[in-house]
Amino acid sequence: MTQFYSISEIEKLDKIYRANLINSISGLKPANLIGTKSASGQTNLAIFSSVIHLGANPALLGLIVRPAMVPRHSYENMRETGFFTINHVQKDITKKAHYTSAKFDKNISEFDVCGLTAEFQNDFFAPFVKESSIKIGLKLVDEIPIKLNGTILMIGKIEQIYFPKEIITETGNLELNMAESVCASGLETYYMPYKFAEFPYAKIDKLPQF
């Protein structure tokens, strides 16, 4: 049997129930740890499931941050310093990564409380997560407010990337199942993706018979 909700019914749902439903209905999203550091040197780490690909040339990634009506340490640090890192959540650190979402004071580092290690590489300002095998260092180049709900699209240009050599294919794809990168759904649920198909680049003159 199919469940149906109208917009008026959706708006009346319990806050957490509605957040999980709307967050998960779009499908699985990559789980990432966002590493930042304040100008005074305080590190911060937070789990996000809103990283999106914006383009390969220049190499841009986007990150949606929630409205800044309350303290948002990751957002504040990104604006203050202009740098942040994106680190894949791997299966073996999922529990630690999840609890970085708790509302810690700004003078407390989630790295320390949640048992993860801040790692600084090649003079990049923001901290990477040592336990993550796929890491991206980005420079903030733009931010776009979403007027309807107050969220903000933070746009970063990729300046550094790190990943195990053995997981990249001849075509440049990363075998994310080999890295055990995790996907998120809702506010508290995690999945392990698996590769089940691979097709050549789609061209009109090379369409298969369907």
N, C-alpha and C positions, 0 to 999 in steps of 0.2 A: 504494500500500500504506500502511496506517495504522500509525504507530508507537505502541506502548503501553508505558507505564511504570507499574508498581505503586508504592505508597508506599515499600516497602522498596527498590526499585530506584532511585527518586528520591533517597533518602537516601544511597545509595552512589555517586552521580555525583560527578565532579570538582567542586570548590567553585565555580570560575568558570563552568564549563559549566552547573551547576545554577542558579546565580544568574541567568545570562542566560536560561535556559529559563523559570524561574518568573516572572521579571520581564517577559518578552515574551509569555507565554501569555495574559495578561489583556487584551492589545491595546495599541494605541498610546496613549501618555500625553503630556501637554504637557511640553515641556522648558522649565525656568525657571531663572533665576539668582536666588539668594537673597542679597540684600545686607544686611549688618549692620555695626554699629560698636560697639566695646567702650566702656565708660565712660571709658577713658583716651584714646579717640579713634582706635584702630587699626581700619581698615576690613577687612572680610572679604567674600569672594564665593565662592559654591559653587553648582554645578549640581545641580538636583533634578528628579526626574520623578514626584514623589509629591504634587503639589498637587491638592486636591480641593475642589469646591464644597460648602458646607454649608448655605447659605441666603442669600436675598436681602434679608430684612427681619427682623432686622438683617443687613447684608451680611457674611457670614462665609466665610472660606476656611480649609481645614485643610492641614497639611503634616506628613508623616510623617518623623521624624528617626530615625536608627539609634541603637542602644543607646549610652549614654554611658559605656561601660566603658573607652574610650580618649578622648583629647581630641576634642571636637566643637565647633569654634570658632563655627559658626553658632548651635548650640544654646546654648552658653554666653553668647554676646552677646545673644541673644533674651531669655534669662532675666534677664540682668544689667540690661538697659536697657528691655526691654518693647516694642521696635520692630524691624521688619524690612521689607524690600521684596521684592516678586516682580516679576521682569522677564522678559518673553518672550524666548526665544532666537530670533533671526531667522537666516535662511539664511546671510547674509554674516558672521555672527559665531560660527557653530557650532563651528568648530575652536578658537577662543579660549575659548569657553564650556566645551567638553569638558575642556580641560586645567585648569580650576579645580578639578577633582575630585582632583588630585594632593595628597599629604599635605604641605603647606607648614607651616613653623613658624608659630606664632601671631603673631609679630612681623613676618611678611611678608604684604603685601597681594596677594591674587590679582589685584586690579585692575591693579597695576603689572606683575607678572610676566607676565600673560596679555594685556596690551595693550588693556585695557578702561578706561573712564573713570568714576570715582566722581563722581556728580552730586547735589548737595543742592538741593532745591527747596521753597519755601514753608515754611521752618523745620521741615521734617520731619527727625527725628533720624538715621534710617538712610539710607545712600546708595542712590540709584538708579543704574542703568546707563545712561549717556548714549547709548550706541549702540543701546539697545533702544527700540522705538517704542511698546510697550505696557507700562506700569509701574503698580504698585500699592503703596501705602504702607499698612502694617497695624500695629495695636497688638495685642500679645499679650494675650489675655483668658482663656485657659485652656490647660492641658496635661493630657492623659489618657494614662497609661502603658498599654501593651498588654502584659499580664502574660505571655502565651505566649512572646513572643520578645524582650521588652525594648525594643521600639521605642516611640516616644512621638508621640502626635498633638498637634501644636501648633496651637491655634486662634487665628486673627487676625481682628480686626474691621477692615474696610476703612475707611481714613480719607482716602485720596487716590487718584485714578486719573488716568492720562494716556494718551491715544491719539490718532492722527491723525483729524481730523474726517471725512475722506473715506471712512473705512472703516466708519462706523456706518450701519445701515439705518434706515428709518422705524419699524421695530418694536423697535429697540434692540439688535439683534444686531450683533456685530462681524464683518466679513468678514476672517477670519483668513488666508485665502489671499492677500488683497491686502497684508496686513502681512508675509507670508512667515514666519509663526510656524512653528516646527519642533516635531515630535513625536519622542519617544524610545522605543526598544525595547531591552530588555536593558541592558547596562552601557556599550555603545560604539557603538550603531547609531542613526541618525537618519533621519527621513522628512519629506517635505513633503506635508502634507494638501492636498486640493482639494475644493471644494464641488461636489457633483453633484446635490443635490436640496434642495428647501425646500417644506414643507407648512404649511398653516394650523394654528392651535392646535386640538388634537384635542378634539372634543365628541361625545358619544354621539348627539345628534340631528342631527349633520351628518357621519355616517360615509359615506364613498364606497362604491361597489359593488366588492367584491373578487372 
